[in-house]
């Protein structure tokens, strides 16, 4: 399936690099910060697992989420969880990380530090860090925040959630696969499957063979995230008594140009397009 730059609705797709939230993919009839709120069934599933204890609830969203998307997410959550609190991840300042590393080095040298700090803190601050222990009934990781921003520091974020939850507490991880799966017509489905297979194979090979360490690391992270999302994070260990996985399928009508733009928005495609002419 050829993914050549094209023109859609007056918006030219240049160099194979397209924003996942831009008008090239979602057209001008929708808001530019396109947002896919989780289906109602997803929220109902989390609510049923938490009932009758669901009053103390926190929803954690991505650090880069716009205010419009936050408002949409909060409105959806309040339909089912009236007392919910929405809190995004935040970037950790470089000065804080440096102080933590210097305190850790003092301990290694046998000197006394004034406060106990970890040697290396995650790049993102979780609102759960300042939440009292056993003060929540339900923690929701919404809008792919776990798969995209928490995944590589998952033990840290899961341990925080475990600490903040009451004994009956529930963690709900909500998200969606970033890849679009074509179901009809049959010819388009075969082309799309062939393209995705080639893209994933090329990304895995490039992650092992490329000279640039930065590119290898970036491709490795992108592959890890997409594969974990596709498996519903079945590759992760969760320190809870039971784990349930539920799948919901949404179908949309899309033009070929929109489908091509969705593939260009994949992290693997954007990384490969910098190095390989056939992906430009």
Backbone as CSV, one residue per row, in Angstrom:
resi,resn,N_x,N_y,N_z,CA_x,CA_y,CA_z,C_x,C_y,C_z
1,UNK,0.855,-1.189,0.000,0.000,0.000,0.000,0.884,1.230,0.000
2,UNK,0.799,2.033,-1.035,1.642,3.206,-1.164,1.088,4.343,-0.317
3,UNK,1.965,4.971,0.466,1.567,6.099,1.302,2.351,7.319,0.858
4,UNK,1.958,7.877,-0.263,2.630,9.045,-0.794,1.972,10.316,-0.272
5,UNK,2.737,11.418,-0.138,2.124,12.665,0.269,0.987,13.042,-0.672
6,UNK,-0.100,13.484,-0.108,-1.263,13.868,-0.897,-1.881,15.106,-0.293
7,UNK,-2.920,15.597,-0.939,-3.604,16.786,-0.469,-5.025,16.423,-0.115
8,UNK,-5.433,16.770,1.110,-6.773,16.457,1.574,-7.384,17.693,2.207
9,UNK,-8.485,18.140,1.661,-9.185,19.276,2.250,-8.326,20.513,2.364
10,UNK,-7.399,20.732,1.411,-6.569,21.911,1.440,-5.375,21.799,2.372
11,UNK,-5.148,20.656,2.974,-4.033,20.475,3.901,-3.044,19.494,3.296
12,UNK,-1.853,19.948,2.953,-0.869,19.098,2.306,-0.089,18.304,3.343
13,UNK,0.089,17.015,3.095,0.826,16.142,3.988,2.281,16.121,3.540
14,UNK,3.145,16.759,4.291,4.521,16.946,3.871,5.452,15.955,4.552
15,UNK,6.327,15.348,3.765,7.411,14.549,4.303,7.004,13.353,5.128
16,UNK,5.751,12.935,5.038,5.312,11.783,5.801,5.101,12.052,7.277
17,UNK,5.269,13.299,7.747,5.115,13.614,9.160,3.797,14.339,9.373
18,UNK,2.878,13.701,10.055,1.542,14.245,10.253,1.184,14.158,11.725
19,UNK,0.626,15.225,12.248,0.185,15.210,13.634,-0.986,14.257,13.800
20,UNK,-0.957,13.485,14.873,-2.063,12.566,15.140,-3.331,13.312,15.512
21,UNK,-3.220,14.612,15.818,-4.380,15.381,16.240,-4.686,16.530,15.275
22,UNK,-4.138,16.491,14.067,-4.321,17.587,13.134,-5.499,17.408,12.207
23,UNK,-5.763,18.459,11.408,-6.901,18.435,10.495,-6.658,17.521,9.301
24,UNK,-5.398,17.193,8.986,-5.141,16.282,7.870,-5.753,14.916,8.124
25,UNK,-5.747,14.504,9.378,-6.304,13.205,9.733,-7.780,13.301,10.080
26,UNK,-8.174,14.352,10.771,-9.532,14.413,11.311,-10.430,15.432,10.611
27,UNK,-9.901,16.137,9.609,-10.673,17.082,8.818,-11.062,18.297,9.661
28,UNK,-11.578,19.334,8.974,-11.888,20.579,9.652,-13.229,20.545,10.365
29,UNK,-14.039,19.529,10.107,-15.353,19.475,10.739,-15.253,19.058,12.201
30,UNK,-14.075,18.583,12.623,-13.884,18.218,14.019,-12.899,19.179,14.663
31,UNK,-12.895,19.189,15.990,-11.967,20.067,16.684,-10.530,19.617,16.417
32,UNK,-9.587,20.537,16.236,-8.212,20.143,15.958,-7.616,19.169,16.975
33,UNK,-7.790,19.386,18.303,-7.244,18.394,19.235,-8.140,17.177,19.321
34,UNK,-8.147,16.363,18.270,-9.044,15.203,18.211,-8.838,14.323,19.434
35,UNK,-9.925,13.859,19.991,-9.881,13.103,21.239,-10.863,11.951,21.148
36,UNK,-10.406,10.772,21.521,-11.258,9.591,21.478,-11.593,9.183,22.916
37,UNK,-12.652,9.742,23.503,-12.997,9.340,24.865,-13.396,7.879,24.907
38,UNK,-13.039,7.228,25.987,-13.355,5.813,26.111,-14.867,5.601,26.049
39,UNK,-15.333,4.519,25.440,-16.778,4.267,25.367,-17.409,4.199,26.752
40,UNK,-18.711,4.444,26.794,-19.430,4.404,28.066,-19.247,3.050,28.743
41,UNK,-19.205,1.972,27.949,-19.057,0.629,28.516,-17.772,0.485,29.328
42,UNK,-16.730,1.220,28.939,-15.465,1.141,29.663,-15.625,1.720,31.066
43,UNK,-16.279,2.880,31.145,-16.488,3.507,32.451,-17.429,2.671,33.313
44,UNK,-18.448,2.094,32.690,-19.373,1.250,33.450,-18.666,0.018,34.008
45,UNK,-17.736,-0.546,33.235,-16.985,-1.712,33.709,-16.147,-1.354,34.934
46,UNK,-15.489,-0.183,34.890,-14.705,0.252,36.051,-15.603,0.520,37.251
47,UNK,-16.754,1.134,37.000,-17.682,1.438,38.089,-18.206,0.162,38.744
48,UNK,-18.548,-0.837,37.939,-19.078,-2.083,38.494,-18.040,-2.805,39.351
49,UNK,-16.766,-2.721,38.957,-15.722,-3.358,39.757,-15.495,-2.627,41.080
50,UNK,-15.752,-1.309,41.093,-15.482,-0.512,42.292,-16.663,-0.454,43.256
51,UNK,-17.890,-0.605,42.766,-19.085,-0.521,43.614,-18.991,-1.557,44.736
52,UNK,-19.386,-1.202,45.973,-20.042,0.048,46.386,-19.087,1.147,46.811
53,UNK,-17.764,0.908,46.698,-16.796,1.914,47.142,-16.208,2.615,45.916
54,UNK,-16.745,3.775,45.592,-16.251,4.499,44.417,-16.286,6.010,44.626
55,UNK,-16.539,6.460,45.843,-16.679,7.894,46.085,-15.344,8.623,45.983
56,UNK,-14.279,7.993,46.465,-12.965,8.644,46.444,-12.217,8.162,45.199
57,UNK,-12.303,8.947,44.153,-11.781,8.516,42.845,-10.862,9.579,42.265
58,UNK,-9.770,9.131,41.662,-8.859,10.031,40.951,-8.618,9.495,39.547
59,UNK,-8.771,10.371,38.556,-8.487,10.043,37.162,-7.191,10.741,36.777
60,UNK,-6.211,9.981,36.303,-4.913,10.525,35.909,-4.829,10.523,34.393
61,UNK,-4.458,11.670,33.815,-4.420,11.829,32.360,-3.012,12.232,31.920
62,UNK,-2.730,12.208,30.610,-1.384,12.516,30.121,-0.954,13.948,30.405
63,UNK,0.342,14.153,30.476,0.888,15.477,30.778,0.654,16.473,29.651
64,UNK,0.579,15.994,28.404,0.443,16.886,27.252,-1.010,17.098,26.839
65,UNK,-1.956,16.613,27.600,-3.367,16.749,27.231,-3.795,18.213,27.322
66,UNK,-4.500,18.684,26.293,-4.965,20.067,26.272,-6.117,20.253,27.250
67,UNK,-6.418,21.512,27.562,-7.503,21.802,28.499,-8.850,21.356,27.944
68,UNK,-9.045,21.471,26.619,-10.304,21.022,26.017,-10.487,19.521,26.194
69,UNK,-9.420,18.775,25.966,-9.505,17.320,26.123,-9.703,16.944,27.589
70,UNK,-9.054,17.679,28.490,-9.251,17.419,29.919,-10.707,17.638,30.315
71,UNK,-11.306,18.722,29.799,-12.706,19.000,30.121,-13.625,17.909,29.577
72,UNK,-13.336,17.419,28.369,-14.148,16.341,27.796,-14.031,15.071,28.631
73,UNK,-12.810,14.770,29.047,-12.585,13.571,29.852,-13.265,13.687,31.214
74,UNK,-13.172,14.863,31.827,-13.788,15.060,33.136,-15.307,14.969,33.049
75,UNK,-15.883,15.543,31.982,-17.339,15.467,31.816,-17.796,14.024,31.647
76,UNK,-17.026,13.240,30.872,-17.379,11.832,30.695,-17.271,11.079,32.024
77,UNK,-16.229,11.346,32.788,-16.040,10.645,34.058,-17.134,10.997,35.059
78,UNK,-17.552,12.252,35.080,-18.553,12.683,36.063,-19.942,12.130,35.772
79,UNK,-20.160,11.616,34.574,-21.433,10.950,34.304,-21.615,9.722,35.190
80,UNK,-20.501,9.135,35.611,-20.563,7.891,36.378,-19.931,8.024,37.762
81,UNK,-19.009,8.980,37.908,-18.290,9.155,39.170,-18.414,10.616,39.590
82,UNK,-19.478,10.991,40.273,-19.770,12.408,40.550,-18.670,13.140,41.312
83,UNK,-17.961,12.462,42.197,-16.961,13.136,43.029,-15.539,12.934,42.517
84,UNK,-15.401,12.638,41.238,-14.089,12.329,40.681,-13.192,13.559,40.663
85,UNK,-11.896,13.327,40.784,-10.891,14.380,40.668,-9.977,14.039,39.501
86,UNK,-9.763,15.003,38.596,-8.893,14.802,37.433,-7.545,15.450,37.697
87,UNK,-6.469,14.712,37.465,-5.125,15.227,37.713,-4.183,14.717,36.628
88,UNK,-3.493,15.606,35.914,-2.535,15.158,34.889,-1.164,14.861,35.488
89,UNK,-0.393,14.061,34.771,1.027,13.956,35.093,1.694,15.295,34.801
90,UNK,2.816,15.563,35.451,3.552,16.804,35.227,5.030,16.490,35.038
91,UNK,5.676,17.310,34.215,7.100,17.133,33.980,7.883,17.481,35.240
92,UNK,8.845,16.642,35.568,9.687,16.898,36.736,10.794,17.866,36.344
93,UNK,11.021,18.858,37.168,12.040,19.848,36.841,13.427,19.222,36.938
94,UNK,14.336,19.736,36.121,15.701,19.212,36.089,16.410,19.439,37.419
95,UNK,16.107,20.566,38.109,16.752,20.867,39.377,16.393,19.831,40.432
96,UNK,15.113,19.397,40.448,14.691,18.396,41.428,15.428,17.088,41.198
97,UNK,15.551,16.689,39.912,16.251,15.446,39.603,17.718,15.528,40.000
98,UNK,18.329,16.709,39.772,19.727,16.866,40.138,19.923,16.763,41.647
99,UNK,19.005,17.373,42.422,19.113,17.296,43.879,18.983,15.857,44.354
100,UNK,18.084,15.099,43.714,17.908,13.697,44.108,19.169,12.895,43.819
101,UNK,19.780,13.146,42.642,20.984,12.402,42.287,22.148,12.768,43.199
102,UNK,22.271,14.072,43.559,23.360,14.475,44.444,23.179,13.893,45.838
103,UNK,21.918,13.825,46.317,21.664,13.221,47.627,22.024,11.746,47.613
104,UNK,21.716,11.070,46.508,22.048,9.651,46.397,23.561,9.451,46.384
105,UNK,24.291,10.348,45.709,25.744,10.209,45.662,26.364,10.443,47.036
106,UNK,25.764,11.335,47.842,26.258,11.540,49.200,26.128,10.272,50.032
107,UNK,25.020,9.575,49.886,24.826,8.343,50.639,25.847,7.285,50.218
108,UNK,26.144,7.257,48.905,27.113,6.274,48.427,28.506,6.563,48.973
109,UNK,28.812,7.851,49.221,30.122,8.223,49.748,30.207,8.066,51.263
110,UNK,29.136,7.611,51.897,29.155,7.430,53.341,28.782,8.676,54.111
111,UNK,28.365,9.748,53.434,27.963,10.975,54.106,26.468,10.931,54.402
112,UNK,26.020,11.849,55.224,24.628,11.865,55.655,23.850,12.862,54.809
113,UNK,22.737,12.409,54.220,21.842,13.300,53.487,20.698,13.710,54.403
114,UNK,20.164,14.908,54.204,19.100,15.423,55.058,17.769,14.742,54.802
115,UNK,17.567,14.209,53.613,16.306,13.549,53.301,16.570,12.313,52.451
116,UNK,15.673,11.357,52.548,15.814,10.116,51.793,15.187,10.315,50.426
117,UNK,15.966,10.149,49.381,15.475,10.336,48.020,15.998,9.216,47.152
118,UNK,15.272,8.829,46.107,15.762,7.787,45.209,16.892,8.301,44.343
119,UNK,17.683,7.385,43.822,18.808,7.781,43.002,18.398,8.418,41.695
120,UNK,17.321,7.970,41.112,16.859,8.520,39.846,15.337,8.518,39.839
121,UNK,14.768,9.689,39.696,13.318,9.823,39.704,12.777,9.736,38.287
122,UNK,11.555,9.223,38.104,10.945,9.234,36.770,10.797,10.660,36.251
123,UNK,10.758,10.793,34.943,10.692,12.118,34.335,9.370,12.818,34.598
124,UNK,8.325,12.061,34.941,7.000,12.635,35.153,6.585,12.487,36.610
125,UNK,6.011,13.555,37.150,5.508,13.551,38.522,4.075,13.049,38.520
126,UNK,3.797,12.072,39.347,2.440,11.550,39.479,1.710,12.284,40.597
127,UNK,0.429,12.619,40.394,-0.340,13.231,41.498,-0.488,12.300,42.693
128,UNK,-0.226,11.006,42.495,-0.318,10.056,43.603,0.850,10.182,44.576
129,UNK,1.910,10.884,44.176,3.069,11.012,45.052,2.728,11.746,46.344
130,UNK,1.779,12.681,46.270,1.396,13.460,47.449,0.029,13.056,47.988
131,UNK,-0.479,11.923,47.542,-1.770,11.425,48.015,-1.559,10.538,49.237
132,UNK,-2.314,10.749,50.313,-2.130,9.932,51.524,-2.397,8.450,51.259
133,UNK,-1.738,7.570,51.984,-1.969,6.125,51.811,-3.409,5.733,52.123
134,UNK,-3.919,4.769,51.367,-5.248,4.190,51.544,-6.348,5.254,51.577
135,UNK,-6.195,6.287,50.759,-7.178,7.374,50.741,-8.082,7.348,49.514
136,UNK,-7.902,6.374,48.608,-8.686,6.324,47.376,-9.371,4.968,47.231
137,UNK,-10.552,5.005,46.608,-11.275,3.774,46.282,-11.010,3.324,44.848
138,UNK,-10.773,4.288,43.961,-10.619,3.982,42.536,-9.594,4.916,41.919
139,UNK,-8.628,4.354,41.220,-7.645,5.122,40.447,-7.799,4.734,38.987
140,UNK,-7.998,5.731,38.128,-8.191,5.491,36.699,-7.022,6.094,35.934
141,UNK,-6.287,5.262,35.203,-5.274,5.736,34.259,-5.972,5.843,32.903
142,UNK,-6.328,7.051,32.502,-7.177,7.248,31.328,-6.368,7.710,30.120
143,UNK,-7.000,7.596,28.945,-6.481,8.173,27.696,-5.067,7.710,27.355
144,UNK,-4.796,6.418,27.537,-3.489,5.845,27.180,-2.325,6.395,27.996
145,UNK,-2.596,7.029,29.123,-1.495,7.591,29.907,-0.569,6.488,30.421
146,UNK,-1.114,5.316,30.737,-0.266,4.230,31.227,0.613,3.685,30.107
147,UNK,0.029,3.464,28.936,0.786,2.877,27.843,1.811,3.811,27.239
148,UNK,1.546,5.117,27.242,2.418,6.037,26.524,3.383,6.795,27.432
149,UNK,2.988,7.119,28.655,3.854,7.935,29.512,4.298,7.219,30.793
150,UNK,3.597,6.179,31.185,3.957,5.472,32.416,4.677,4.152,32.175
151,UNK,4.606,3.623,30.965,4.988,2.233,30.721,6.405,1.919,31.173
152,UNK,7.361,2.784,30.847,8.753,2.478,31.155,9.122,2.788,32.604
153,UNK,8.197,3.364,33.356,8.348,3.526,34.803,7.168,2.866,35.508
154,UNK,6.648,1.791,34.909,5.423,1.162,35.411,5.524,0.721,36.872
155,UNK,6.620,0.086,37.325,6.671,-0.319,38.741,6.492,0.851,39.705
156,UNK,7.055,1.997,39.341,6.925,3.193,40.185,5.465,3.627,40.285
157,UNK,4.805,3.767,39.147,3.426,4.262,39.139,2.456,3.245,39.740
158,UNK,2.680,1.964,39.497,1.800,0.950,40.072,1.978,0.852,41.584
159,UNK,3.203,1.005,42.061,3.415,0.960,43.509,2.772,2.159,44.190
160,UNK,2.792,3.327,43.530,2.106,4.497,44.083,0.604,4.250,44.172
161,UNK,0.035,3.675,43.110,-1.399,3.380,43.126,-1.733,2.369,44.214
162,UNK,-0.888,1.352,44.356,-1.110,0.326,45.382,-1.074,0.946,46.781
163,UNK,-0.179,1.895,46.987,-0.058,2.549,48.297,-1.271,3.428,48.600
164,UNK,-1.792,4.112,47.589,-2.868,5.081,47.808,-4.247,4.444,47.897
165,UNK,-4.383,3.198,47.458,-5.694,2.555,47.442,-6.024,1.911,48.785
166,UNK,-7.305,1.955,49.129,-7.804,1.201,50.271,-7.758,-0.289,49.937
167,UNK,-7.880,-1.177,50.929,-7.800,-2.623,50.650,-8.781,-3.110,49.591
168,UNK,-9.929,-2.440,49.468,-10.911,-2.839,48.459,-10.720,-2.075,47.152
169,UNK,-9.657,-1.301,47.022,-9.496,-0.385,45.898,-9.310,-1.063,44.553
170,UNK,-9.550,-0.269,43.496,-9.486,-0.759,42.115,-8.641,0.204,41.284
171,UNK,-7.782,-0.344,40.433,-7.062,0.426,39.418,-7.644,0.071,38.058
172,UNK,-8.093,1.074,37.320,-8.636,0.865,35.972,-7.705,1.531,34.965
173,UNK,-7.151,0.734,34.052,-6.270,1.250,33.006,-7.062,1.292,31.709
174,UNK,-7.306,2.495,31.209,-8.109,2.677,30.001,-7.221,3.164,28.867
175,UNK,-7.446,2.637,27.680,-6.656,3.066,26.541,-7.140,2.433,25.266
176,UNK,-6.416,2.688,24.199,-6.794,2.180,22.889,-5.531,1.903,22.092
177,UNK,-5.609,0.941,21.195,-4.482,0.639,20.315,-4.285,1.791,19.339
178,UNK,-3.038,2.175,19.123,-2.760,3.310,18.252,-2.856,2.956,16.775
179,UNK,-2.875,1.667,16.456,-2.928,1.256,15.053,-4.369,1.106,14.596
180,UNK,-4.631,1.551,13.380,-5.951,1.386,12.772,-5.981,0.052,12.044
181,UNK,-7.002,-0.741,12.280,-7.160,-2.038,11.620,-8.272,-1.924,10.586
182,UNK,-7.938,-2.154,9.329,-8.922,-2.072,8.249,-9.698,-3.389,8.182
183,UNK,-11.020,-3.305,8.118,-11.854,-4.514,8.059,-12.552,-4.676,6.710
184,UNK,-12.747,-3.598,5.965,-13.418,-3.691,4.663,-13.064,-2.446,3.854
185,UNK,-13.000,-2.564,2.515,-13.171,-3.780,1.702,-11.964,-4.716,1.805
186,UNK,-12.107,-5.911,1.260,-11.099,-6.954,1.433,-9.743,-6.553,0.853
187,UNK,-9.748,-5.919,-0.323,-8.475,-5.529,-0.943,-7.733,-4.519,-0.073
188,UNK,-8.460,-3.564,0.477,-7.831,-2.576,1.356,-7.317,-3.227,2.633
189,UNK,-8.048,-4.209,3.136,-7.603,-4.903,4.347,-6.278,-5.616,4.114
190,UNK,-6.148,-6.299,2.961,-4.895,-7.003,2.663,-3.743,-6.020,2.527
191,UNK,-3.976,-4.909,1.804,-2.919,-3.908,1.645,-2.494,-3.329,2.995
192,UNK,-3.466,-3.026,3.838,-3.152,-2.445,5.143,-2.391,-3.434,6.018
193,UNK,-2.801,-4.695,6.000,-2.099,-5.710,6.796,-0.665,-5.893,6.313
194,UNK,-0.475,-5.898,4.983,0.878,-6.038,4.435,1.753,-4.854,4.836
195,UNK,1.175,-3.657,4.768,1.943,-2.465,5.134,2.348,-2.506,6.603
196,UNK,1.407,-2.845,7.490,1.714,-2.872,8.915,2.758,-3.937,9.237
197,UNK,2.669,-5.088,8.565,3.660,-6.146,8.783,5.043,-5.678,8.363
198,UNK,5.125,-5.009,7.205,6.406,-4.499,6.724,6.940,-3.410,7.652
199,UNK,6.068,-2.523,8.115,6.495,-1.439,9.002,7.063,-1.985,10.304
200,UNK,6.372,-2.947,10.911,6.840,-3.499,12.175,8.140,-4.277,12.009
201,UNK,8.256,-5.036,10.910,9.486,-5.792,10.670,10.664,-4.840,10.451
202,UNK,10.449,-3.798,9.657,11.514,-2.833,9.397,11.917,-2.105,10.669
203,UNK,10.939,-1.752,11.499,11.245,-1.052,12.750,12.062,-1.940,13.685
204,UNK,11.714,-3.218,13.771,12.474,-4.129,14.639,13.904,-4.308,14.138
205,UNK,14.059,-4.431,12.817,15.403,-4.584,12.259,16.228,-3.319,12.467
206,UNK,15.601,-2.158,12.254,16.318,-0.900,12.420,16.707,-0.666,13.875
207,UNK,15.879,-1.125,14.800,16.187,-0.955,16.223,17.429,-1.737,16.630
208,UNK,17.798,-2.748,15.852,18.975,-3.555,16.159,20.203,-3.132,15.358
209,UNK,19.994,-2.544,14.170,21.098,-2.356,13.244,21.509,-0.907,13.041
210,UNK,20.669,0.059,13.353,20.995,1.447,13.049,22.205,1.922,13.855
211,UNK,23.027,2.782,13.211,24.218,3.303,13.873,23.867,4.309,14.964
212,UNK,22.785,5.039,14.766,22.399,6.068,15.725,21.796,5.432,16.976
213,UNK,22.455,5.628,18.117,21.926,5.086,19.372,20.597,5.739,19.721
214,UNK,20.482,7.037,19.457,19.246,7.755,19.761,18.070,7.161,18.999
215,UNK,18.283,6.852,17.709,17.212,6.263,16.903,16.878,4.856,17.383
216,UNK,17.902,4.069,17.723,17.647,2.708,18.214,16.813,2.734,19.489
217,UNK,17.154,3.635,20.400,16.405,3.728,21.657,14.976,4.180,21.400
218,UNK,14.804,5.187,20.517,13.465,5.697,20.225,12.599,4.635,19.557
219,UNK,13.183,3.889,18.613,12.424,2.818,17.964,12.075,1.712,18.954
220,UNK,13.023,1.376,19.823,12.746,0.347,20.823,11.597,0.732,21.740
221,UNK,11.568,1.996,22.155,10.474,2.457,23.021,9.147,2.438,22.272
222,UNK,9.150,2.885,21.011,7.911,2.900,20.226,7.372,1.488,20.022
223,UNK,8.266,0.539,19.738,7.837,-0.855,19.550,7.294,-1.428,20.855
224,UNK,7.967,-1.140,21.961,7.499,-1.630,23.266,6.103,-1.113,23.582
225,UNK,5.882,0.175,23.332,4.591,0.783,23.655,3.483,0.193,22.804
226,UNK,3.706,0.111,21.485,2.650,-0.385,20.600,2.338,-1.853,20.873
227,UNK,3.370,-2.670,21.127,3.116,-4.091,21.394,2.409,-4.286,22.731
228,UNK,2.749,-3.473,23.727,2.081,-3.589,25.022,0.624,-3.150,24.935
229,UNK,0.351,-2.090,24.169,-1.031,-1.651,23.980,-1.844,-2.714,23.254
230,UNK,-1.245,-3.322,22.227,-1.966,-4.344,21.460,-2.322,-5.553,22.323
231,UNK,-1.491,-5.851,23.317,-1.736,-7.009,24.180,-2.531,-6.659,25.430
232,UNK,-3.004,-5.417,25.511,-3.728,-5.019,26.708,-2.854,-5.050,27.944
233,UNK,-1.550,-4.765,27.753,-0.561,-4.774,28.833,-0.481,-6.131,29.530
234,UNK,-0.739,-7.193,28.770,-0.596,-8.540,29.333,0.865,-8.876,29.614
235,UNK,1.794,-8.063,29.093,3.217,-8.288,29.335,3.697,-7.630,30.627
236,UNK,2.781,-7.026,31.383,3.138,-6.332,32.616,2.703,-7.143,33.831
237,UNK,3.435,-6.957,34.919,3.032,-7.567,36.191,2.282,-6.525,37.010
238,UNK,1.105,-6.887,37.491,0.298,-5.988,38.304,0.201,-6.556,39.727
239,UNK,0.614,-5.786,40.732,0.646,-6.294,42.118,-0.715,-6.227,42.807
240,UNK,-1.726,-6.793,42.159,-3.068,-6.761,42.720,-3.622,-8.185,42.787
241,UNK,-4.661,-8.346,43.598,-5.188,-9.690,43.837,-5.762,-10.325,42.578
242,UNK,-6.366,-9.538,41.721,-6.948,-10.079,40.485,-6.814,-9.049,39.376
243,UNK,-6.754,-9.535,38.149,-6.637,-8.669,36.977,-7.656,-9.106,35.936
244,UNK,-8.422,-8.152,35.431,-9.402,-8.424,34.382,-9.055,-7.579,33.158
245,UNK,-9.255,-8.165,31.983,-9.048,-7.434,30.736,-10.316,-7.498,29.902
246,UNK,-10.755,-6.348,29.442,-11.952,-6.277,28.610,-11.602,-5.523,27.332
247,UNK,-12.134,-5.992,26.213,-11.862,-5.378,24.922,-13.163,-4.820,24.346
248,UNK,-13.080,-3.608,23.816,-14.220,-2.974,23.161,-13.765,-2.532,21.774
249,UNK,-14.596,-2.756,20.781,-14.241,-2.439,19.399,-15.125,-1.312,18.879
250,UNK,-14.494,-0.298,18.292,-15.218,0.813,17.671,-14.890,0.829,16.185
251,UNK,-15.899,1.031,15.359,-15.703,1.066,13.911,-16.044,2.459,13.385
252,UNK,-15.222,2.935,12.446,-15.403,4.250,11.855,-15.274,4.130,10.340
253,UNK,-15.928,5.033,9.637,-15.738,5.156,8.193,-14.629,6.173,7.950
254,UNK,-13.689,5.851,7.063,-12.560,6.737,6.796,-12.242,6.731,5.315
255,UNK,-11.762,7.862,4.825,-11.314,7.952,3.439,-9.902,7.372,3.341
256,UNK,-9.454,6.988,2.124,-8.073,6.496,1.979,-7.036,7.499,2.469
257,UNK,-7.283,8.794,2.241,-6.323,9.802,2.699,-6.252,9.850,4.221
258,UNK,-7.390,9.720,4.883,-7.388,9.707,6.345,-6.687,8.464,6.885
259,UNK,-6.894,7.330,6.214,-6.222,6.100,6.629,-4.712,6.240,6.475
260,UNK,-4.283,6.793,5.335,-2.851,6.992,5.115,-2.270,7.933,6.163
261,UNK,-3.005,8.990,6.494,-2.523,9.936,7.500,-2.418,9.285,8.875
262,UNK,-3.334,8.368,9.179,-3.263,7.691,10.477,-2.018,6.822,10.565
263,UNK,-1.606,6.220,9.435,-0.378,5.423,9.444,0.852,6.322,9.554
264,UNK,0.814,7.478,8.912,1.949,8.399,9.026,2.099,8.929,10.451
265,UNK,1.023,8.931,11.204,1.085,9.431,12.577,1.682,8.420,13.547
266,UNK,1.868,7.163,13.119,2.453,6.157,14.004,3.897,6.526,14.352
267,UNK,4.304,6.392,15.603,5.679,6.744,15.983,6.733,5.993,15.174
268,UNK,6.504,4.696,14.896,7.482,3.927,14.125,7.662,4.518,12.728
269,UNK,6.554,4.913,12.100,6.626,5.475,10.752,7.390,6.798,10.771
270,UNK,7.083,7.651,11.739,7.726,8.961,11.774,9.222,8.837,12.040
271,UNK,9.615,7.878,12.867,11.038,7.680,13.124,11.755,7.124,11.902
272,UNK,11.139,6.159,11.221,11.767,5.567,10.038,11.820,6.542,8.872
273,UNK,10.858,7.445,8.781,10.821,8.373,7.646,12.019,9.315,7.642
274,UNK,12.679,9.479,8.778,13.867,10.328,8.828,15.073,9.664,8.168
275,UNK,15.074,8.323,8.129,16.245,7.583,7.675,16.039,6.854,6.353
276,UNK,14.796,6.470,6.053,14.539,5.611,4.900,13.647,6.317,3.885
277,UNK,14.159,6.521,2.663,13.373,7.234,1.652,12.037,6.578,1.341
278,UNK,11.945,5.253,1.415,10.696,4.600,1.020,9.567,4.873,1.999
279,UNK,9.874,5.436,3.181,8.827,5.782,4.143,8.539,7.283,4.152
280,UNK,9.042,7.992,3.166,8.783,9.429,3.116,7.604,9.721,2.209
